[in-house]
């Protein structure tokens, strides 16, 4: 199951998993796009329209989709938003937090509990290289991605302590071509959606704990951990 599946990384994940023979369930806000993806990819695709901020609705929607799919082995929590503005506005930050934090956390809890009862499974969270940095232009976004990564680390610790057969995979992309990044300025090492997702699928199938996409972003992560905060404040 893939949340945020109507465009960009989410849609390409659906394409590549279907081509590898998986049955895929799609979650997204735009029904017409979900229907179009199903028409393009065929009978192994099922979908439900859902805004992940609607957690009460999600409690019913996720099980319905799983029943139609015939089961669930991997849940990819990909839904996310990002707004790049210097001047703060609560309405923008509220949406970012609601989707990237609350929607994600609810999905993670649902998947974890489902896999606990089932006895196995994999929870995949779409974080970002931004989880390692703070940004005056995207304070809510970078903070939300830090939440995602730390939350998944905590759940990975839970898995070890209760000895459950659940994999927690934290994906941290750098810049990837998508609708969300098409107007961003100053991007570098920009990966095509196809290339980035190909590496994500490989990491998911290998049940990696965390992975940087593309691989060169591991260097940026290393630098981010070493450079003092006052240096970042000047950038």
TIFI-663826 format. One line per 5 residues: their letters; for each residue x, y, z of C-alpha. Coordinates in Angstrom, 1 decimal. Layout:
BEGIN
A	X:Y:Z  ...
// end
This chain:
BEGIN
XXXXX	0.0:0.0:0.0  1.3:3.4:-1.0  0.0:6.7:0.4  0.4:9.9:-1.6  0.2:7.8:-4.8
XXXXX	-1.3:10.2:-7.3  2.0:11.8:-8.6  5.7:12.0:-8.3  7.5:9.4:-6.2  4.2:7.7:-5.1
XXXXX	3.0:7.1:-8.6  6.4:5.9:-9.8  6.5:3.5:-6.8  3.2:2.0:-8.0  4.5:1.7:-11.6
XXXXX	7.7:-0.1:-10.6  6.2:-2.4:-8.1  3.4:-3.4:-10.5  6.0:-4.1:-13.2  7.7:-6.4:-10.7
XXXXX	4.5:-8.4:-10.1  3.3:-6.9:-6.9  -0.4:-6.3:-6.0  -0.5:-2.6:-5.2  -3.0:-0.5:-3.2
XXXXX	-3.0:3.3:-3.8  -4.1:6.0:-1.4  -4.5:9.6:-2.6  -6.7:12.7:-2.6  -7.4:12.9:-6.3
XXXXX	-9.8:10.2:-7.5  -9.4:10.8:-11.2  -5.7:10.4:-11.0  -6.0:7.2:-9.0  -8.5:5.9:-11.6
XXXXX	-6.1:6.8:-14.4  -3.2:5.0:-12.8  -5.3:1.9:-12.4  -6.3:2.1:-16.1  -2.6:2.4:-17.0
XXXXX	-1.3:-0.4:-14.8  -4.1:-3.0:-14.8  -5.8:-5.4:-12.5  -3.1:-5.6:-9.9  -3.9:-2.0:-8.8
XXXXX	-6.6:-1.1:-6.2  -7.2:2.3:-4.7  -9.2:4.4:-2.3  -9.5:8.2:-2.1  -8.3:9.5:1.2
XXXXX	-6.7:12.6:2.6  -4.3:11.2:5.3  -5.2:14.1:7.6  -8.7:12.4:8.0  -7.5:9.8:10.5
XXXXX	-11.0:8.7:11.5  -11.8:8.0:7.8  -8.4:6.3:7.4  -9.2:3.8:10.2  -11.9:2.4:7.9
XXXXX	-10.3:3.1:4.5  -7.0:1.2:5.1  -8.7:-2.1:6.2  -11.1:-1.9:3.3  -8.3:-1.5:0.8
XXXXX	-6.3:-4.3:2.4  -9.3:-6.6:2.1  -9.7:-5.8:-1.5  -6.0:-6.4:-2.2  -6.1:-9.7:-0.3
XXXXX	-3.5:-8.8:2.3  -0.7:-6.4:3.2  3.1:-7.0:3.4  4.5:-3.5:2.9  3.1:-0.1:3.8
XXXXX	4.8:2.9:2.3  4.0:6.1:4.0  4.8:8.5:1.2  2.1:11.2:1.5  3.7:14.6:2.2
XXXXX	3.7:18.3:1.4  6.4:20.9:1.5  6.1:24.7:1.2  9.1:26.9:0.7  8.4:30.4:2.1
XXXXX	10.5:32.8:4.2  7.7:34.6:6.0  5.8:32.2:8.3  2.1:31.6:7.9  0.3:29.3:10.3
XXXXX	-2.1:27.9:7.7  0.8:26.6:5.6  2.6:25.2:8.6  -0.5:23.6:10.0  -1.1:21.7:6.7
XXXXX	2.5:20.5:6.6  2.3:19.3:10.2  -1.1:17.7:9.7  0.1:15.7:6.7  3.8:15.0:7.3
XXXXX	3.5:14.4:11.1  0.0:13.4:12.1  -1.0:11.6:8.9  2.3:9.8:8.8  2.3:8.8:12.5
XXXXX	-1.3:7.5:12.2  -0.3:5.4:9.2  2.7:4.1:11.0  0.7:3.1:14.0  -1.9:1.4:11.8
XXXXX	0.7:-0.5:9.9  2.7:-1.5:13.0  -0.4:-2.9:14.8  -1.6:-4.7:11.7  1.8:-6.4:11.2
XXXXX	2.0:-7.3:14.9  -1.2:-9.2:14.6  -0.2:-10.7:11.3  3.3:-11.7:12.5  5.4:-10.0:9.9
XXXXX	5.5:-6.9:7.6  7.5:-3.8:6.6  6.7:-0.1:7.4  8.4:2.3:5.0  8.6:6.0:5.8
XXXXX	9.5:8.7:3.3  11.7:11.1:5.1  14.3:13.4:3.5  17.9:14.6:3.6  16.1:17.6:5.1
XXXXX	15.6:15.6:8.3  19.2:16.4:9.2  18.9:20.2:8.6  16.8:23.1:9.7  15.7:25.8:7.2
XXXXX	14.4:29.3:7.7  12.5:28.9:4.5  10.9:25.6:5.3  10.9:25.3:9.1  7.8:23.1:9.3
XXXXX	8.9:20.8:6.5  12.4:20.1:7.8  11.1:19.6:11.3  8.4:17.2:10.1  11.0:15.1:8.2
XXXXX	13.2:15.0:11.4  10.1:13.7:13.2  9.6:11.0:10.6  13.1:9.7:10.9  13.3:9.9:14.7
XXXXX	9.8:8.3:14.9  10.9:5.4:12.8  14.1:4.9:14.8  11.9:4.7:17.9  9.7:2.1:16.2
XXXXX	12.8:0.1:15.1  13.8:0.0:18.8  10.4:-1.2:19.7  10.7:-4.1:17.2  14.0:-5.2:18.7
XXXXX	12.7:-5.1:22.2  9.6:-7.2:21.5  11.4:-9.4:19.0  8.8:-8.8:16.2  9.4:-9.7:12.6
XXXXX	8.7:-6.2:11.3  11.1:-4.2:9.2  11.2:-0.4:9.6  12.7:1.3:6.5  13.6:5.0:6.6
XXXXX	14.1:6.5:3.1  15.9:9.8:2.9  15.8:11.3:-0.6  17.7:14.4:-1.7  16.3:16.4:-4.6
XXXXX	14.0:14.3:-6.9  12.0:15.5:-9.9  8.4:15.8:-8.9  5.4:18.2:-8.8  6.5:19.3:-5.3
XXXXX	10.0:20.3:-6.4  9.4:21.6:-9.9  9.5:25.3:-8.8  12.3:25.0:-6.3  15.4:27.0:-7.0
XXXXX	19.0:26.1:-6.3  18.6:22.4:-6.5  21.6:20.2:-7.3  22.2:16.5:-7.8  18.6:16.2:-8.9
XXXXX	17.6:12.6:-9.7  14.9:11.6:-12.1  11.9:10.1:-10.4  12.5:6.8:-12.2  16.1:6.5:-11.0
XXXXX	15.3:7.6:-7.4  12.4:5.2:-7.1  14.4:2.3:-8.6  16.9:2.7:-5.7  14.1:3.0:-3.2
XXXXX	12.5:-0.3:-4.5  15.8:-2.0:-4.2  16.3:-0.8:-0.6  12.7:-1.9:0.3  13.2:-5.3:-1.1
XXXXX	16.5:-5.7:0.7  14.7:-4.6:3.9  17.2:-1.9:4.6  16.9:0.1:7.9  17.6:3.4:6.1
XXXXX	18.8:4.6:2.8  19.9:7.8:1.1  18.5:8.5:-2.4  20.5:8.8:-4.5  23.6:7.3:-2.8
XXXXX	25.7:10.4:-3.1  23.5:12.2:-0.6  25.1:10.1:2.1  28.0:12.5:1.7  25.7:15.5:2.5
XXXXX	24.4:13.6:5.5  27.9:13.1:6.8  28.7:16.8:6.3  25.5:17.9:7.9  26.3:16.0:11.1
XXXXX	29.8:17.5:11.3  29.2:21.2:10.4  28.3:23.4:13.5  24.9:25.0:13.6  26.2:28.5:13.4
XXXXX	27.6:27.7:9.9  24.2:26.5:8.7  22.7:29.6:10.2  24.8:31.7:7.8  24.0:29.8:4.7
// end
